[in-house]
């Protein structure tokens, strides 16, 4: 049988129920995204319980995002070739077992290992969630509505993670933020084979050279920026990792251009709007992760918020993201994706810039609530159109790869952004300490420098959004 042969997998035993299928897929996506931030609020207690260093603490977040983002491309193509439902179920099973192990971890090393395994499971399941939405909802308007809800889960899940993390950390333990994945993961693994249809798949070999170079390249870059936070940019390890990362990624591009069945089909970038959307899915999370990581610590360490109060402080943002995302399917046919993406990006830039003005005495209202509202409104307007731009017209055979690239951009952007901004924070605090600044002021100086850097990165999303061609997303038809 040739590599291009397409096989139809057996249909599920139960009749197709689109509402239940969407609920299963969205619950899985919420779990995967939520775990990128659910540990944020718990970081001070994790540091105390397991003995993390101040700079090493960021690896609780980075370990998950790095494994998730680095392996998403492989997970996306594996779903196309071996079956998206199969990868979906296998991934959520690995993720669930790793969550259980993380909740039981008795040392920093064991927790980081569990977070890496969580990321591997998420990379197996993640691309299939988006691909299954695309192949399940083939009618244009239904697909746009489903993608908008998916976007709400993807962007709002970051804020929900902080709320859930605050609740569980305050009422039970930081370990409960990991244990809570177990019952939901088990339910998804049992329900998906019965109700989620297995789309067409092609029998072929995976692009292992591309997978190795791409994953190692991303990992080397993130390690370089993370190491620079403690070792500095003149450190040989930092420079060596940076050079290795750039060389590996250059090799990855060459491999993908020459491979018959690449991990990332370069034809996905032939559409200008899709390429620009990918860029913004990289830049926006770079800026937003600084807000989640540093703002939770500002609230707890500087303003002395309890973990529960810190979580609920992000509730207005989450509500806005979900509310706006529900309106997007109505706005897209009238205005098209460009005005929404531009407006949302401008609001996000304004919100992050506002955070750069924080002081040690800044109150929740308006210094924190104002930026959170702007980020929620901007995120809801900006992210939903990007999902539609990328996935609404992608060929069904490339849906997994397209979803993998999209989520790779999001996860690698957030991981690399956090590494960069932690580096900025470390550099500013070291300089401030040398100049005699101490205490909370030193920490806030580092945070505001990180926010200012994030604002510059976020400004890039506005420029990219301006390049979108105007089109009504609701008229995009599903391709076979």
N, C-alpha and C positions, 0 to 999 in steps of 0.2 A: 504494500500500500504506500502511495507517495506521501511526501510530507504535507502536501496541500490538501489531502483528502479531508473532507468535512463529515463528521459523524453526528447523527442526532442521538442524544442520550435519551434513555427511557423517560417517559412522563411520570410525574409523581402520582402516587396512588389516590390522593384526594383531589377533587376539583380545584381549579385555580381560584383563589380568593385574594383579590388584589389588596384589599384593606389589611388583611392579616399578614400577607407577605410584606407589605410596606412597614407594618409595625415591627415585624421580626428584623427587617433590615435596618430600620432606623434605631431600634434599641441597641443593636450591635454597634452601629456607628457612634451612638452616644457614649457607649461604654469605652470605645477606643479613644475617642477625643477627650472624654472626661478624665481619663487616666493621665493625660498630659499635664493637667493642672490640679487634680484632686489632692496631690501630696503637697502643694504649695503652702497651704495654710498650716499643715502639720510639720513643716520643716523645722521650726524651733524645737519642737518636742522630739522629733526624730534625731536631731543633732544631740540633744541632751541624753536620749536613751541609748544611742548607738555610737556616740563619740566621733561624729564627723567633724572635720576641720571646717573653717568658714568658707574656704574656696572649694573644698571637696564636696560640700553640701549640694552644690549645683548639679553634681553627677546623679543625684536622685531623680532629677528631671531629665538631664541630658542622656543618661543611659537608656531610658525608654525611647525618647525621641530619636536618638541616633540609630538604634536598632530598627525602629519603626521606619524612619525615613530612608535609611540605607538599603533596606531590603524590599521596599515597596515595588520597585521596578520589576524585580524578580517575581514577587508575589503576583503582580498584575499579569505578567506574561504566563506564569504558571497556571493561573486561572483560565486564561484563553485556551491553553493547550490541554490541560488535564481536567478541566471542569470547574466552573466558578462556584457552584454549590459545594462541590467536594472541598475546594480550598477554603471556602467560607466556613464550613463546619470544622475542618481540621484546624484552621486558625483560631477560631473561638475556643476550641478545646484546649489548645496550647496556652492561650491567653488566660483561660480560667484556672488551669492547673498552676500556672506561674503566679497568678494573683493569690492563690492559696498559700503557695510557698513564701511569697513576699510577706504576707500577714504573719507567718510563723517565724520569719527571719530573726535571728538572735544577734547578728553582727552587721556592721556596715557592708562588709564584703558580700554576705548572703543576700542582703536587700538589693544591692546593685546587680548581683547576678539574676535575681528574680525579675528585676525591672528590665534587664536585657531580654530575658525570655518572654516577658510580656510584649516587648517590642517586636520580637520575632513572630509571635502569634498574631499580633495586630497587623504586621506586614503581610501575612498570609491571607487574613480575612479582609483587610481594608479595601484593596482594589476591587474585590468581588462585590462589596456592598454597593459601590457606585455603578459597577457594570450590571449588577442584577436589577437595579432601578431602571437603567437604560433599556435593558432587554425585556423587562416585565411590562413597562409602560411604553407602548409603541405609538399610541395616539399622541399628537403633538401637544395639545393642551394638558392632557393628563400627565405627560412627561414633565412639562414645565412645572406643574404643581408639585409633583413628586420631587423634582430636583430642588425646588424652593424649600420644601420641608427638610430635605437632606442637608441643604445649606444651613438651615436654622439649627439643626442638630450639630453640624460641624463647627459652626462659629459660636453658637450659644452654649455648646457643651463645655467650652473653656471656662465660661463664667459659672455654669452649673457645677463644674468640678470644684470650684472654690467654695460654693455654698454647701455642697454635700460634704466636702472635706472639713469645713468648719463645724457642721452639725455633728459629724461622727467623731471628730477629734475632741470636741468639747464634751459630748455626752457619753462617749464610750472610750475610744482610743484611736490613735492614728492608724493602728492595724486594721480597724474596721473599714477604713477607706479602701483597703485591698480585699478584705473578706466579702464586701458587698457585691463584688463582681461574680462570686461563685454561683449563687442561685440563678441570677440572670443568664450567666453563661451556660449553665446546665439546661435551662429552659430553651434557649436559642438552639443549642446543639441537638436537642430532641425534636423541636418543632420544624426546623428548617428542612430536614429530609422529607418530611411529610407534606409540607405545603409550598415550598419554594421550588419552582420548576428549574431543571438543569438546562441551560441554553446550549446552543450548538458549540462544539469544540473541535479543534483540529489536532490531529496526531502529528507531533513534530518534536524536535529536540530543543531543549532550552539553550539560550545563548549564554553558556557558562562563562566564556571569556569576558563578555560584557558585564555579566553579573559581578564577577570578581573585581574587575577594574573599577566599575561604578561604585560598588559598595566600599571598597578600600579607599577610593579617592575621596568620597564624602567623609568617611571616617577619619582619614588623615587630616582633612581641612578642619573639621570640628575639633579634633584633638589639638591641632596647632593653636587655634584661637583660645581654647580652654586652658592649655598649658601656658599661654602667654599671660594669663591673668595672674599666675604665681611666679613664672620664670622670666617674664619679660620678652620683648621682641628680639633682643639680641642673643637670646639663648640658642645654643646649637640645636637642641631638640625641637624647639619651636620652628626654627627656620628649616630644618630638615623635614619635619612633618608637613610644613606648608609647601615646600618644593615637591615632595612626593605626592601630595594630594593633587596639585595642579597637573603634574605629569601623568598621573593615573587617569584623571578626568579627560585630559587631551587624548590619551590612548583609548578611552571609552568611546569618545566621539568617532575616532577612526574606525574602531571595530564595528560600531553600529552602522556606519556608512557602507561597510563592505560585507556585512553578514546578510545572508538570504532571509533569515527569520530573526530579526534583531529584537533585543529586549525592548528597545524604544524605536518603533518605526518612525523614521524621520519625516514621513508623509504627514504625521500628526501636526507638524509645524508649518505645513504649506499654507494653512489658513491663517491670515494675519491676525484676525481677532482671537483665535485659539492660542496662538503664540503669545500675544500680549496678555491674555488672561493667565497663562502659565507664569509669566513674569510677575504679575501682581499677586498670584498665589504664593510666590516666593518672598516678595518684599513685605507684604502686609503682615504676615505672621512674625517676620523678623522684628517689626516694631511692636506688635501687640504682646509678644511674650515678655518683653521688658516690663510692661505694665503689670502683668500678672505676677511675675517673679519678684520685682522690687516693691510693688505697691503693697502686697501682702505683708512683706517684712516691715515696710514703713508703718503700716497700721499697727502691727503687733509690737515691734521693737522700739519705735519712736513715739507713737501715739498711745501705746499700751492698750490696744483693743484686745478683747478676748478672741479666741479662735472662732467662736460662733458669730460674734459681731462682725469679724472680718469677712466671714463667708457671706453673711447677709448684706454687707456693704456693697457687694457686687450684684445684688438682686435687680436693681433698676436697669443695669446694663443688660442682663440676661432677658428681662421682660421686653425691653426694646428690640433686641435682636430677633426674638421670636415673633413679636408683633409685626415688625417691618417685613420680615421674611414671608409672613402670610399675605402681605399686601403686594409683594413683588409680582406674583403671577397676574395681577390686575394692572400693574403699572407697566410691565414689559411690553404688552401689545400696543399700548398708547405711546410710549416714549422710546422704546428700544433700550438696549443695555448701556449705551454710552452715557447718557445723562445721569442715570442712576449710579453707575460706577464712578463717574467723576465727582458727583455730589457726595457720595459716601466716602470717597478717598479724602476729599477736602475736610469733611467733618472729623475723620480719624486723625488727620495731621493736626488739626486745631486742638483736639483733645490731648494728644501726646505732648504738644508744645505747652499746653497749660500745665501739665504735670511737671515740666522742667522748671516751673516757678515755685515749687514746694519749698517750705521752710520747716524748721523743727516744730513750729507752733501752728502749722496749717490745720484748720478744722475740717471735719468731714464736709460740711456745707459752708461755702460752695467749692472749696479747693479740691476736694476729691469727687464729690457727687457730680459737679459740672463736667469734668473730663470723662467720667464714666458714662454719663448720658450721651455725650457727643460720640464716644467710641461705640456705644450700643447702636445708636441711630446710624452712624456711618458704616459700621460693620454689617448691619442688616441690609443696607442699600448696596454696599459694594460687593459682598461675597455671593449672594444669590445669583446675580447676573453672570458672575464668573463661572459658576457651575453650569449654568445653561449654555453659555458661550462654548465651553469646552465639550460638553457631553450631548447637547441636543441633536447634533447632526453627525456625530461620529459613526463610521461604519460599525455594524454589530461585531464583526470579527476583530476589531481593534478596541472594543469598549473597555476590556480589562486593562490593556496597555495604556489607553488614554486616562482611565481612572487612576492607574498606578502612577503615571507622570504627575497628574494633578495633586494627588495626595503626597507624592514625594516632594514636590515643590513646597507644599504646605508644611510638612514635617521637617524637611531639611532646612527650610527657611527659618522656622521657629527655633530649631536646634542651633544652627549657625548664628542666628541673631542673638540668642541667649549667650552663646560663647563670646561673641564680639562685645556685647554690652557688659558682661561680667568682666571682660578684659578692661573695658573703659572704666568701670567702677573700681577695679583693683588698681589701675594706674593712677587715677585721681586720688584715691584714699592714701596710696603710698606717698604721693607728692605732698598731699596735705599733712600727713603725719610728719614728714620731714620738715615741713614749714612750721610745725608746732600746733596744728589743729588737732583737737581730740574730741572724744565723746560723740554724742548724737550729731553734732554739726559735721563732723568728718564723714559719717555715714550718709547723711543727707546730701552733702556735696557730691559724693560719688554717685548717688541715685539720680540726682538732677542732671549730672553730666551724661549718665546713661539715657535718661529720657530725652535730652537734647539731641543725642546721637540718633535715637530712635525716630525723632521727628524728622531728621534729615532723610533717613531711610524711607519713612512713610511718604515724604514729599515725592519720592520717585514713583509712587503708585498713581499720583495725580497725572504726572507726565505721561505715564504709560496708558492710563485710561483715556487720555485725549487722543490717542492714536486709533481707538476703536472705530470701525466703520459703523455707521448708523444702520440698524436693521431691527425689525420687530421680531423678537425672539419667539413669540407665539406662533409665527408662521413657519418656523423651522419644522420640517417634516422629518420623521424618523427614517433613517436609511436602513435598508435590509442588510 
